[in-house]
Amino acid sequence: VVEIVTSLVRHLPRLLVFLAFAPAVFAHRLDEYLQATLVAIEPEGIRLEINLTPGVAVADKVLALIDSDRDGTISTNEATAYAELLKRDLSVQLDQHTVGLKLAAFNFPSESELRTGVGIIQLEYSIIAGSYPGGAHRLTIADRHLPALSVYLFNAALPKSASVQITAQKRNENQSLGEIEFTLNRPANSPKEFGIIASLIALPVVVVAAMVNSKSVKKA
Amino acid sequence: MKDHLQMKAGLLLSVLGITAMLCMGGRGVFAEDSASAGKASEDIAAAGKKFLASLDDTQRGKVVFDFKDAAQRKRWSNLPTGIVHRAGLRMGDLTKAQRDAVLAVLAAALSPQGYEKVIEIMDADETLKKSGGNNPMFGRDEYYVSFLGQPSTTDPWMIQFGGHHLGLNITLAGEHGTLTPSHTGVQPSIYELEGKTIRPLGRETDKAFALLSSLDDAQRKQAILGFQMHDLVLGPGRDGETIQPEGIKGSDLTEKQREMLLDLASEWTGIMNEAAAKAKMDELKEHVTDTWFAWSGPTEKGAAAYFRVQGPTVIIEYAPQRLGGDATKHIHTIYRDPTNEYGAKWWKS
């Protein structure tokens, strides 16, 4: 609260201009930084999609972390640096083991758009890229990025694959901490596993056949 | 043995007879639905053509987009047009006859109560404008209309109408019609106009509280989410996304409560004309036991609370907005069908 009040006082001139059209203020986010997280869990991997919307009164504070050279534009390097900064404020555990995040994609609107309270920063992180073991899992995500300014939404996306089932979702009251319990049912002989098994069986046969063939050639 | 065969033959004939009766009886009902849908489709296309005929060439060039224009299809928002630009024709730039023609298109595509809701949302924005020193960002003039494709009773086409707190995406494909995804919202949620008190989203608010108060303690425990909801999860801009449902499942509600749930959903499905609304409601009824109701926030009637209705073919969210004022006076809602956004199942191969 103290930080918000301090920020409001610091940006009073801009707010006064803004308040000249009072109802306009209510049309968009004001003193909150909305962090909306969607967790996509599929057999091929787990991704985190985060949409960030800074309100008008907190945009300066957020932009101070992004536009490090204060030139009024957000460069690719600045965008990447901010995405990495936010990544450090996220702690992710899968089955009680800390897992690292990899930045997969990002999209930053212009600085002027962000200052109006309608610009949305979109970040995508990969939690697991590729296959992981079947069975019951628990994914826990804690978001500690700018807690004094932020409000949160945390949701599991409805899995596209029928082999993933979300069995429970839990959050703390403000949704900065979320936990998803899910099961992944991998078929005993999935096509990939079947291919590996078939290759392992076929390999000795091919080797023996090659040896026999080689002997036959030598004899000839 | 002979008796057994006779019994089997008798049973077969009975089954065939009942099937034939059902088919004949059913044909009557389906024929009626089809005729109603066909008539609606003709009326909407006719109103659309009449509106286009009222325009000059320049205006027509601005209002009609290619049906496959994906950028225009997604160009809708809860925000005022001064913040998020809409394309098409602005109501304030049209003549009275042209504006009436636009409203006639909406009247043909929507139900009477759906049309009334749209008008009341725009009137609320006019009220907002007047109460805010005539801020040019708001008001009845700041709504835009556009068509994707040409009005037709056979080929798919789309009517977009929206501005602040309104994003109608009406896709029509032959006798089919859908409103998903669409946004309704309001600010102020209650106002006086010509001596009458108007609540554009009043029925959905009241029905949601009635459903909540019908739940017993065990049901409430399931329905009420133990965390704050600050906004819509799947609002404008979140096309193609679906979340894991939460709350209380339709199968855990009583028959009466399931009816209340469907009645609540009808406040969104029923915005469309009778034929399209009935088709959608039939679909919802089919899945009602798999449809969830979730609540977040205070439970006292009229308080600022979030709720969600989610089934296999529907997502409805209702979220009071805390953007600097009384959250009960500023409401955002979203209506989606994750299986048929923009009617894609009827035209996308």
Boltz contact constraints between the chains, C-beta under 6 A:
constraints:
  - contact:
      token1: [A, 21]
      token2: [B, 135]
      max_distance: 6.0
  - contact:
      token1: [A, 22]
      token2: [B, 132]
      max_distance: 6.0
  - contact:
      token1: [A, 23]
      token2: [B, 128]
      max_distance: 6.0
  - contact:
      token1: [A, 23]
      token2: [B, 132]
      max_distance: 6.0
  - contact:
      token1: [A, 23]
      token2: [B, 135]
      max_distance: 6.0
  - contact:
      token1: [A, 24]
      token2: [B, 135]
      max_distance: 6.0
  - contact:
      token1: [A, 24]
      token2: [B, 137]
      max_distance: 6.0
  - contact:
      token1: [A, 25]
      token2: [B, 324]
      max_distance: 6.0
  - contact:
      token1: [A, 26]
      token2: [B, 323]
      max_distance: 6.0
  - contact:
      token1: [A, 26]
      token2: [B, 324]
      max_distance: 6.0
  - contact:
      token1: [A, 26]
      token2: [B, 325]
      max_distance: 6.0
  - contact:
      token1: [A, 27]
      token2: [B, 80]
      max_distance: 6.0
  - contact:
      token1: [A, 30]
      token2: [B, 323]
      max_distance: 6.0
  - contact:
      token1: [A, 30]
      token2: [B, 324]
      max_distance: 6.0
  - contact:
      token1: [A, 118]
      token2: [B, 79]
      max_distance: 6.0
  - contact:
      token1: [A, 118]
      token2: [B, 83]
      max_distance: 6.0
  - contact:
      token1: [A, 151]
      token2: [B, 230]
      max_distance: 6.0
  - contact:
      token1: [A, 153]
      token2: [B, 233]
      max_distance: 6.0
  - contact:
      token1: [A, 155]
      token2: [B, 233]
      max_distance: 6.0
  - contact:
      token1: [A, 155]
      token2: [B, 243]
      max_distance: 6.0
  - contact:
      token1: [A, 156]
      token2: [B, 244]
      max_distance: 6.0
  - contact:
      token1: [A, 158]
      token2: [B, 242]
      max_distance: 6.0
  - contact:
      token1: [A, 158]
      token2: [B, 243]
      max_distance: 6.0
  - contact:
      token1: [A, 158]
      token2: [B, 244]
      max_distance: 6.0
  - contact:
      token1: [A, 166]
      token2: [B, 244]
      max_distance: 6.0
  - contact:
      token1: [A, 171]
      token2: [B, 227]
      max_distance: 6.0
  - contact:
      token1: [A, 173]
      token2: [B, 227]
      max_distance: 6.0
  - contact:
      token1: [A, 174]
      token2: [B, 228]
      max_distance: 6.0
  - contact:
      token1: [A, 175]
      token2: [B, 227]
      max_distance: 6.0
